[in-house]
Each structure stands twice: as C-alpha cells, then as structure tokens.
Amino acid sequence: PNFPETATYPEALRGVDGVREGGYLRGEDVPKVLSRALAVVLPYRTATGTSGVLHLVSGAGVPVVAPARREFRELRREGAGLVLCELEPGSMAEALEALIRDEGLWLSTARRSLEFARRRSWDRVADAMYGIIASLARGPRGNQ
C-alpha cells in the first residue's frame, strides 16, 4: 500500500477463482466483508510494527496472507493465523490457492487467527498497560 507498484497486484490476482478486491473499507463495513472472506491479503512491502488490520481480521477468524517480513514472521511465531509468502503476485496467488484447496490448512490457520485475537483482546491489552503504568508509578522499589 505504501508503494505505487503494489497497485497492480489486485489486477494480477483477479485470475484466481473466488478472489475479490475489497479496497479501502469504512469501519462499519469491515464485519460484513470479513463474514464473507475466505482470506485477506496484506501486500505490505514495509511494516512499522504490528498490523492493526491483522488484529481486526484475526478477530473474525479469517486467515491472512502476508509477505514474510520480519514483523509478520514474528506475529506468526506468536500465533497469528498467517500464511507467509513472497511479495509478488504469483506467490500471493499460490498462498491463496493453498488456503482454498486445503481445508485442513484453512481450518488450522483460521483457528490460529481466533486464538491470536482472543489473547490480544482490548481488555487484556488495557489490563497489561495498566499494570506497566502502575509499576512505573510505584518507582524502582515500589515505594511511591
């Protein structure tokens, strides 16, 4: 998305049976689209930290196809439902086809997505942040 040449990727993937390009979605449209999605592709050339889109998609139990960038490899090790590929249309198409044709792969990846999202709910993140802030406020010896 942050490189113009990626604009050609949706066109290249249009030949894959069942692939639809969603483009930019308004927040209120996301649940409806994800309820019908078999997978979501994140064609990121660079990533500056974790992907907010990945977390939204994971909550819907939808597998994600993404390039094997450091951040996505790390998120996969942490349990995210990711199928990693190269950042080129043929590799993305192969990853999507694998999810379409291999029900076991799709199910295991979808389950990983749901579990990943469950462990990273807003309530859990807020509780962890509160704990960190409270610890810092107490100071190094806990005497404040």
NORQUIUR-V828794 format. One record per backbone hydrogen bond with DSSP energy under -1.0 kcal/mol. NH is the residue of the N-H (numbers start at 0). CO is the residue of the C=O. E is the energy in kcal/mol with one decimal. If there is no record, write none. Layout:
BEGIN
nh:NH co:CO e:E
nh:NH co:CO e:E
END
This chain:
BEGIN
nh:5 co:2 e:-1.7
nh:6 co:3 e:-2.1
nh:7 co:4 e:-1.4
nh:8 co:5 e:-1.3
nh:11 co:7 e:-1.9
nh:12 co:8 e:-1.9
nh:15 co:12 e:-1.8
nh:18 co:15 e:-2.1
nh:28 co:25 e:-1.7
nh:32 co:28 e:-2.1
nh:33 co:29 e:-2.9
nh:34 co:30 e:-1.9
nh:35 co:32 e:-1.3
nh:39 co:62 e:-1.8
nh:41 co:64 e:-2.9
nh:43 co:41 e:-2.0
nh:54 co:50 e:-1.5
nh:55 co:51 e:-2.0
nh:56 co:52 e:-2.9
nh:57 co:53 e:-2.5
nh:58 co:54 e:-1.6
nh:59 co:56 e:-1.2
nh:60 co:57 e:-1.9
nh:61 co:56 e:-1.7
nh:63 co:80 e:-2.4
nh:64 co:39 e:-2.9
nh:65 co:82 e:-1.9
nh:67 co:84 e:-2.1
nh:68 co:66 e:-2.5
nh:72 co:68 e:-2.7
nh:73 co:69 e:-2.5
nh:74 co:70 e:-2.4
nh:75 co:71 e:-2.3
nh:76 co:72 e:-2.2
nh:77 co:73 e:-1.6
nh:78 co:75 e:-1.7
nh:79 co:74 e:-2.6
nh:81 co:79 e:-2.0
nh:82 co:63 e:-3.0
nh:84 co:65 e:-1.8
nh:87 co:85 e:-1.9
nh:91 co:87 e:-2.2
nh:92 co:88 e:-2.8
nh:93 co:89 e:-2.2
nh:94 co:90 e:-2.1
nh:95 co:91 e:-2.4
nh:96 co:92 e:-2.8
nh:97 co:93 e:-2.3
nh:98 co:94 e:-1.8
nh:99 co:95 e:-2.3
nh:100 co:96 e:-2.9
nh:101 co:97 e:-2.3
nh:105 co:101 e:-2.4
nh:106 co:102 e:-3.0
nh:107 co:103 e:-2.5
nh:108 co:104 e:-2.2
nh:109 co:105 e:-2.8
nh:110 co:106 e:-2.5
nh:111 co:107 e:-2.0
nh:112 co:108 e:-2.1
nh:113 co:109 e:-2.3
nh:114 co:110 e:-2.5
nh:115 co:111 e:-2.7
nh:116 co:112 e:-2.4
nh:117 co:113 e:-2.5
nh:118 co:114 e:-2.2
nh:120 co:117 e:-1.0
nh:124 co:120 e:-2.6
nh:125 co:121 e:-2.9
nh:126 co:122 e:-2.5
nh:127 co:123 e:-2.3
nh:128 co:124 e:-2.6
nh:129 co:125 e:-2.7
nh:130 co:126 e:-2.2
nh:131 co:127 e:-2.1
nh:132 co:128 e:-2.7
nh:133 co:129 e:-3.0
nh:134 co:130 e:-2.1
nh:135 co:131 e:-2.3
nh:136 co:132 e:-2.4
nh:137 co:133 e:-1.6
nh:141 co:138 e:-1.0
nh:143 co:137 e:-1.2
END
